[in-house]
Amino acid sequence: MSRKEDYQFIETDTNALVSQLISSYEQITGVTVRPASPERLFIQWIASVIVQERVMCNYTGNQNIPSRARGTDLDALGELFYDKTRPAAQAARCTMRFHISEAQPSAILIPVGTRVTDKENTLIWETTADAYIPIGETSVDVMIQCQTPGIVGNGYAPGQIDTLVDVFPYYSHCENITESDDGADAATDEEYYELMRASEDAYSTAGPEGAYIYHAKKVSTQIADVVVNSPSPGQVNIYILMADGTIAGEEIKNAVYEACNNKYIRPLTDYLVVADPETVSYDIELTYYIPRDTALSASEIESAVNAAVTEYVSWQCAKLGRDINPSYLLGLLMRTGIKRVEMVSPGYTPLRDGRDNTVPQVASVGTITITNGGYEDE
């Protein structure tokens, strides 16, 4: 459910208010107010003050409605819901492997807070717990998190974080062995409002479908869609789709599992699985034609067509089970000023949404081929 436009509790039309004040003044005094008279100028000033007050009253009223409140006003309304606080920005995480030059007769401590970075020193990461390289071993794996919260820490490929900042005894080298993930920016007003609504299901444990969805989405603002089903008695499968249309990485899936598998959330009889949805690939191949009498240049139309295709790709992969629908693409293209489209692909393809306890599907774009067919007469 999208956020709503502000509701107007009080009329703020200045001209209507001025007319009303002039009419009342003339009735009370018996004096006709002329266009340039001092009385009219005074009335217009009074009207401007009244309208400003009305605008503030409208604003105040809207800040008391969750679907219209913004910023700290929306935060204050959180106490009306189960989810009382806006999700803050969280740091990206990944698994780091530390090596020493040779096995030692005693365990080697890697203290919590040991810092690492990449070759360019772009971001600093730190270990989240003490770790020991056991006796006779030469390496240990430990979780690290970025010191800078937000999505900025996501996407560091294995081996990219490889520089130690705080050296410890017998250190040899280090590298991340998983891609960094789970970083998220603070929830926007839109995201927090949706989470507030979803949190109403959380007054129960995570038994209801909506409660599992809420607890999964609460893990990260980068989670766009969640499908929950039960293919067999006692088993609960959770499927996650990220905001960029990709399937969740291991760090996000682990975080969702930990959140939903909490003993105070998961019903005792549920066996929880965080699984991957199935991707269905499609290609885009089309030729568009431009009307000869158009007022737009060919380059302007080309940019608009490319933007329409980009918008379609984002829309198509934004929800689990969304059918591959070329009609939506056609509608976007026809708003760009072109005359017509010859579309080779995609064709309409229904996708599973997982509600029948099957694995949900999500569309994934393959190749994109856009051809300018030139000008045509109407």
Beta strands, then each sheet from edge to edge (+ up, - down):
strand 1: 93-100
strand 2: 108-110
strand 3: 115-118
strand 4: 124-127
strand 5: 131-133
strand 6: 139-146
strand 7: 161-164
strand 8: 171-176
strand 9: 223-229
strand 10: 235-242
strand 11: 271-275
strand 12: 278-291
strand 13: 340-345
strand 14: 361-376
sheet 1: 7+ 3- 4+ 6- 1+ 8-
sheet 2: 2+ 5-
sheet 3: 9+ 10- 11-
sheet 4: 13+ 12- 14-
end
